[in-house]
Amino acid sequence: LAKTTQPISMDSYEGQEVNITCSHNNIATNDYITWYQQFPSQGPRFIIQGYKTKVTNEVASLFIPADRKSSTLSLPRVSLSDTAVYYCLVGDKAKAAGNKLTFGGGTRVLVKP
Amino acid sequence: ETGVTQTPRHLVMGMTNKKSLKCEQHLGHNAMYWYKQSAKKPLELMFVYSLEERVENNSVPSRFSPECPNSSHLFLHLHTLQPEDSALYLCASSPGGGRLRETQYFGPGTRLLVL
């Protein structure tokens, strides 16, 4: 797993767009970038995944610059139910990560009314 | 409901006890994972089982012992745990060979408290 750095927390209001940037300077050629969402007392849930450029699905968009050293998860028009912790995961083969198999700290997003 | 179930959902045990956590996936996936999530710490991958390989995080102490009898069932055997092992233990599965690029489907977790 490539080491990732995300902001610890972000506040937003209903209806706004939330952008969370994840830094992964030592991303490897075969690594993919995956974002997960986690609510309290639940397991993480897949949101979106990408390798390069832009990916969009019904929930979010993922922007990845050409150097792939960072990525930005964009949540359009958030609602109160989007309050959660968002994790950026960068990797390919688990074995290649050795004993540094962590997701990263995640970003706690609080959506206010 | 993600198709991954974990039992028990809550567990309290003493440091001398032996217990096991169980995970079952109903998705036909080939890989299964154990994660540990402690308060205010990153989600830590403990073990991966797949058709291709078994991966262990070298920092996981030997008092945690995984078992994967088939691709649908995964166990985590616990013995002589320490209070710092109290955490949420999450199981996940993915369709392929256990690569981290695969979408993982997580269970609800087992909340473990070691006294």
Interface residues (C-beta under 8 A of the other chain):
Chain A: L1 N30 D31 Y32 T34 Y36 S41 Q42 G43 P44 R45 F46 Q49 Y87 L89 G91 D92 K93 A94 K95 A97 G98 N99 L101 T102 F103 G104 G105 G106
Chain B: T2 V4 P42 L43 E44 L45 M46 V48 E53 V55 N57 N58 S59 L88 L90 C91 A92 G98 R99 L100 R101 T103 Q104 Y105 F106 G107 P108 G109 R111
